[in-house]
Amino acid sequence: MLVRQILKSKADDGVVTIGPDASVADAANLLSTRKIGSVVVSEDGKVAQGILSERDIVREIGKRGTGCLSETVAEMMTTELTTCASDESADAILAKMTEGRFRHMPVVEAGHMVGLVTIGDVVKARLTELAMEKDALEGMIMGH
């Protein structure tokens, strides 16, 4: 299965973004309100500058206390993004996520974000593929 197929299967194909000058507290509120695990940092909503996850925020609160919530998103975000293209396979994305130990990946075409895939999206796609393969194999065995 390709990333473009995963994006089509998602209920919401938009990418939630926040500006780099927003406070970390604002980002945490956005994550909580939208019930999502990360937010892409972008000035214009098209070009990804970084990503900030709930894990990033919790990790920094644990290290430095709640004072870090008043910092800007730009000060805490991950700037070295791993992205993918819509023609990449689910297996390739799963390998990148597992190796990099992250759960959210922007999908970029011609320098602009076209979506965001999560490890949950990829696992769901793989399970769907496996179920279809199982049904096909059972059909072959049964002579259907």
C-alpha positions in Angstrom: 0.0 0.0 0.0 1.2 3.5 -0.8 1.2 6.6 1.4 -1.3 8.3 -1.0 -3.8 5.4 -0.4 -3.3 5.8 3.3 -4.0 9.6 3.1 -7.2 8.9 1.0 -8.5 6.5 3.7 -8.1 9.0 6.5 -11.2 10.9 7.7 -9.3 14.2 7.9 -6.7 14.8 5.3 -5.6 18.2 6.6 -2.4 18.9 8.5 -2.7 20.7 11.8 0.0 23.4 12.0 1.1 26.0 14.5 3.4 29.0 14.0 6.9 28.9 15.4 6.3 32.0 17.5 3.4 30.4 19.4 3.9 29.4 23.0 4.5 25.8 23.9 1.4 26.2 26.2 -0.7 27.1 23.1 0.7 24.1 21.3 -0.2 21.8 24.2 -3.7 23.3 24.2 -4.0 22.6 20.5 -2.9 19.0 20.9 -5.4 18.5 23.7 -8.3 20.2 21.9 -7.8 18.3 18.7 -6.9 15.1 20.4 -3.7 14.6 18.4 -0.2 13.6 19.2 1.8 16.2 17.3 1.6 19.4 15.5 3.6 20.5 12.4 5.3 23.9 12.8 4.8 26.1 9.8 4.6 29.8 9.1 2.3 29.3 6.1 0.7 26.0 6.6 2.4 24.6 3.5 6.1 24.3 4.3 7.1 22.3 7.4 9.8 23.9 9.6 9.6 21.4 12.4 7.3 19.2 14.5 6.3 19.3 18.2 4.8 16.2 19.9 3.2 15.7 23.2 6.1 13.5 24.1 8.5 16.4 23.4 6.5 18.7 25.7 6.2 16.2 28.5 9.9 15.3 28.3 10.9 19.0 28.7 8.4 19.6 31.6 10.0 16.6 33.3 13.5 18.0 32.8 12.9 21.7 33.4 9.5 22.2 35.0 6.4 24.0 33.7 8.3 27.2 33.0 9.1 25.8 29.6 5.5 26.1 28.6 6.0 29.9 28.1 8.8 29.3 25.6 8.1 29.5 21.9 7.4 26.4 19.8 10.5 27.2 17.8 12.7 26.7 20.9 11.3 23.2 21.6 10.4 21.8 18.2 12.3 19.1 16.3 13.8 20.7 13.3 15.3 17.7 11.6 12.2 16.3 10.0 11.9 13.0 8.3 9.3 13.3 5.6 8.0 11.0 3.0 6.4 11.2 -0.5 3.0 10.0 -1.4 4.4 7.3 -3.7 6.4 5.6 -0.9 5.2 2.2 0.5 3.7 1.7 3.9 6.5 -0.8 4.7 9.2 1.9 3.9 7.4 4.4 6.1 7.0 1.9 9.0 10.7 1.2 8.8 11.6 4.9 8.9 9.4 5.5 11.9 10.6 2.5 13.8 14.3 3.3 13.1 13.8 7.0 14.0 11.6 6.2 17.0 8.9 8.7 16.0 5.2 8.3 15.3 4.3 11.2 12.9 5.6 11.9 9.4 4.7 14.8 7.1 4.0 13.8 3.5 5.7 16.3 1.2 5.3 16.8 -2.6 7.2 19.6 -4.4 8.3 21.1 -1.1 4.7 21.5 0.3 2.9 19.3 2.8 0.0 17.3 1.4 -0.7 15.3 4.5 0.5 13.7 7.7 0.7 9.9 8.4 0.9 8.4 11.8 2.2 5.0 12.9 -1.4 4.1 13.6 -2.4 5.0 10.0 0.4 2.8 8.7 -0.4 -0.2 11.0 -4.1 0.0 10.1 -3.2 0.0 6.4 -0.9 -3.0 6.8 -3.5 -4.9 8.8 -6.0 -4.2 6.0 -3.5 -5.5 3.4 -2.8 -8.7 5.5 -6.6 -9.4 5.9 -7.1 -9.1 2.1 -4.1 -11.4 1.5 -5.4 -13.9 4.0 -8.9 -13.9 2.3 -7.3 -14.4 -1.1 -5.1 -17.3 0.1 -8.1 -18.9 1.8 -10.1 -18.5 -1.4 -7.3 -20.2 -3.4 -7.0 -23.1 -1.0 -10.8 -23.6 -0.9 -10.9 -23.4 -4.7 -13.1 -20.3 -5.0 
